[in-house]
Amino acid sequence: MTAQPTAGPRRLVLASASPARLGLLRQAGLAPEVLVSGVDEDAVTAPGPAELALALAEAKAATVAALPQVAGALVIGCDSVLELDGQALGKPADAEEATARWKAMRGRSGVLRTGHCVHDTAAGRRVSATASTLVRFGEPTDAEIAAYVASGEPLHVAGAFTLDGRSAPFVDGIDGDPGNVIGLSLPLLRRLLGELDVRITDLWTPAAG
């Protein structure tokens, strides 16, 4: 089935408060609105990190897709966790936990799992999948870890690190999609939209003249 051209871009809603995800979508030529789901992340459970990331993404997308004000829109839900030693690490609860995380991660590798879910509220259809990227952490000193934790940044991000922020110098490299580590895999989003018969190019905002 081939997507039909439309008069203008479909309305796009991001069910996430993440400025990094919003930035990635905007850089890709999209103009989503933001509606935060308010899902209680601690109440969502799953057998493993990849399944948890997906369950959280699906819960966020479903909650926002059910709102009357988004009728007809495409709703994107995402959530990320870092898998280390088989455990799912989300946002650290406090500075002490963030410090312990970094001391456990340094010199090692983890897998950043990001669940993606897209609801087409016009068609009543939903698709979802998880993207995974291997992250190789460097070996920041205790003083560098303390300075990073004091910045406050790691308290607001899954795994207590970001690829596009102050912790970037402490990440030696990745294997996979960098956008996925930042918060959203654009290649996976394109594939999910395709499953809903939506071309991502049809969602681009008009180029400035």
C-alpha positions as CSV (number, residue, x, y, z in Angstrom):
1,M,0.0,0.0,0.0
2,T,1.4,3.4,-1.0
3,A,1.0,6.5,1.0
4,Q,-1.0,9.2,-0.7
5,P,0.3,12.8,-1.0
6,T,-1.4,15.2,1.3
7,A,-2.1,18.9,1.1
8,G,0.3,19.6,4.0
9,P,2.2,17.8,6.7
10,R,0.3,15.6,9.1
11,R,0.0,16.9,12.6
12,L,2.8,15.3,14.7
13,V,2.8,15.1,18.5
14,L,5.7,14.1,20.6
15,A,4.7,12.4,23.9
16,S,7.9,13.3,25.7
17,A,9.4,16.2,27.6
18,S,12.8,15.5,26.3
19,P,14.4,18.6,24.6
20,A,16.9,16.3,23.0
21,R,14.2,14.3,21.2
22,L,12.4,17.4,20.1
23,G,15.7,18.8,18.8
24,L,16.4,15.7,16.8
25,L,13.0,15.8,15.1
26,R,13.3,19.5,14.3
27,Q,16.8,19.0,12.8
28,A,15.2,16.3,10.6
29,G,12.7,18.8,9.2
30,L,9.8,17.9,11.4
31,A,7.7,20.2,13.6
32,P,6.1,18.2,16.4
33,E,4.0,19.6,19.1
34,V,4.8,18.4,22.6
35,L,2.3,16.8,25.0
36,V,3.9,15.2,28.1
37,S,2.1,11.9,29.0
38,G,2.5,12.1,32.8
39,V,3.0,8.3,32.9
40,D,4.3,6.9,36.2
41,E,7.4,5.3,34.9
42,D,8.0,3.4,38.2
43,A,4.7,1.7,37.8
44,V,5.7,0.1,34.4
45,T,7.4,-3.3,34.6
46,A,8.9,-5.7,32.0
47,P,11.1,-8.8,32.0
48,G,14.2,-7.0,30.6
49,P,15.7,-3.6,29.7
50,A,14.7,-3.7,26.0
51,E,11.2,-4.7,26.9
52,L,11.0,-2.1,29.6
53,A,12.0,0.7,27.2
54,L,9.4,-0.5,24.8
55,A,6.7,-0.8,27.4
56,L,7.4,2.8,28.6
57,A,7.3,4.2,25.1
58,E,4.0,2.4,24.3
59,A,2.5,3.6,27.6
60,K,3.4,7.2,26.9
61,A,2.2,7.1,23.3
62,A,-1.0,5.4,24.2
63,T,-1.8,7.9,27.0
64,V,-1.3,10.9,24.7
65,A,-3.0,9.3,21.7
66,A,-6.2,8.8,23.9
67,L,-6.5,12.6,24.4
68,P,-9.4,14.2,22.4
69,Q,-7.2,17.1,21.4
70,V,-4.8,14.9,19.4
71,A,-7.5,13.3,17.2
72,G,-6.1,12.7,13.7
73,A,-2.5,13.2,14.7
74,L,0.5,11.0,14.6
75,V,1.8,10.5,18.2
76,I,5.4,9.5,18.9
77,G,6.3,8.0,22.3
78,C,9.9,7.2,23.3
79,D,11.8,6.1,26.4
80,S,15.4,5.1,27.0
81,V,17.2,2.9,29.5
82,L,20.8,1.9,29.8
83,E,21.4,-1.8,30.1
84,L,24.4,-2.6,32.2
85,D,25.0,-6.1,33.7
86,G,21.5,-7.0,32.6
87,Q,19.9,-4.2,34.6
88,A,17.9,-1.3,33.3
89,L,19.2,2.0,34.4
90,G,16.9,5.0,34.0
91,K,17.4,8.5,35.5
92,P,19.4,8.3,38.8
93,A,17.4,9.3,41.8
94,D,20.0,11.6,43.2
95,A,23.6,12.8,43.0
96,E,24.9,9.9,45.1
97,E,23.3,7.4,42.7
98,A,24.7,9.2,39.6
99,T,28.2,9.1,41.1
100,A,27.9,5.4,41.8
101,R,26.6,4.8,38.3
102,W,29.6,6.5,36.6
103,K,32.1,4.7,38.8
104,A,30.4,1.4,37.7
105,M,30.3,2.4,34.0
106,R,33.7,3.8,33.4
107,G,36.0,1.7,31.3
108,R,33.1,-0.6,30.4
109,S,30.4,-0.9,27.8
110,G,26.6,-0.7,28.1
111,V,23.7,-0.9,25.7
112,L,21.4,2.1,25.3
113,R,17.9,0.8,24.6
114,T,15.2,3.2,23.3
115,G,11.7,2.1,22.8
116,H,9.7,3.8,20.0
117,C,6.0,3.8,19.5
118,V,3.9,5.6,16.9
119,H,0.1,5.9,17.0
120,D,-1.8,7.0,13.9
121,T,-4.9,8.3,15.6
122,A,-6.6,8.8,12.3
123,A,-6.3,5.2,11.3
124,G,-6.5,3.7,14.7
125,R,-3.2,1.8,14.2
126,R,0.0,1.5,16.3
127,V,3.5,0.2,15.7
128,S,6.5,-0.1,18.0
129,A,10.0,-1.3,18.2
130,T,13.2,-0.9,20.2
131,A,16.6,0.4,18.9
132,S,19.8,-0.6,20.6
133,T,23.3,1.1,20.5
134,L,26.4,-0.1,22.2
135,V,28.1,2.6,24.3
136,R,31.8,2.4,25.2
137,F,32.5,4.5,28.3
138,G,35.9,6.2,28.9
139,E,37.6,6.4,32.3
140,P,36.8,9.8,33.8
141,T,38.6,10.5,37.1
142,D,36.7,10.7,40.4
143,A,37.2,14.5,40.2
144,E,35.7,14.6,36.7
145,I,32.8,12.5,37.8
146,A,32.2,14.8,40.8
147,A,32.2,17.8,38.6
148,Y,29.8,16.2,36.1
149,V,27.4,15.2,38.8
150,A,27.6,18.7,40.3
151,S,26.5,20.1,36.9
152,G,23.1,18.4,37.5
153,E,22.9,17.0,33.9
154,P,23.1,13.3,34.8
155,L,20.1,13.5,37.0
156,H,17.8,14.3,34.1
157,V,18.9,11.6,31.6
158,A,18.7,7.8,31.3
159,G,21.9,6.1,32.3
160,A,23.2,9.3,33.9
161,F,24.9,10.4,30.7
162,T,24.3,12.1,27.3
163,L,26.1,11.9,24.0
164,D,25.3,15.5,23.2
165,G,26.1,17.2,26.5
166,R,28.8,17.6,29.2
167,S,29.5,13.8,29.4
168,A,30.4,13.5,25.7
169,P,34.2,13.7,26.5
170,F,33.7,10.6,28.8
171,V,32.2,8.4,26.0
172,D,35.0,6.8,23.9
173,G,32.6,5.6,21.1
174,I,29.5,3.9,20.1
175,D,28.4,1.1,17.8
176,G,25.1,2.0,16.2
177,D,22.8,4.9,15.7
178,P,24.0,8.0,17.7
179,G,20.5,9.5,17.6
180,N,19.3,6.5,19.5
181,V,21.7,7.4,22.3
182,I,20.6,11.0,22.3
183,G,17.0,9.8,22.6
184,L,15.4,8.9,19.3
185,S,16.4,6.8,16.3
186,L,15.4,8.6,13.1
187,P,16.0,5.6,10.9
188,L,13.8,3.4,13.1
189,L,11.1,6.2,13.2
190,R,11.2,6.3,9.4
191,R,10.6,2.5,9.2
192,L,7.8,2.6,11.8
193,L,6.1,5.4,9.9
194,G,6.4,3.4,6.7
195,E,4.6,0.5,8.4
196,L,1.7,3.0,8.9
197,D,1.9,4.0,5.2
198,V,3.3,7.4,6.1
199,R,6.4,8.8,4.3
200,I,8.6,10.8,6.6
201,T,9.3,13.2,3.7
202,D,5.6,14.0,3.7
203,L,6.0,15.3,7.3
204,W,8.8,17.7,6.5
205,T,8.0,21.4,7.1
206,P,8.2,23.6,4.0
207,A,11.8,24.8,3.4
208,A,12.4,28.5,4.1
209,G,12.4,30.6,1.0
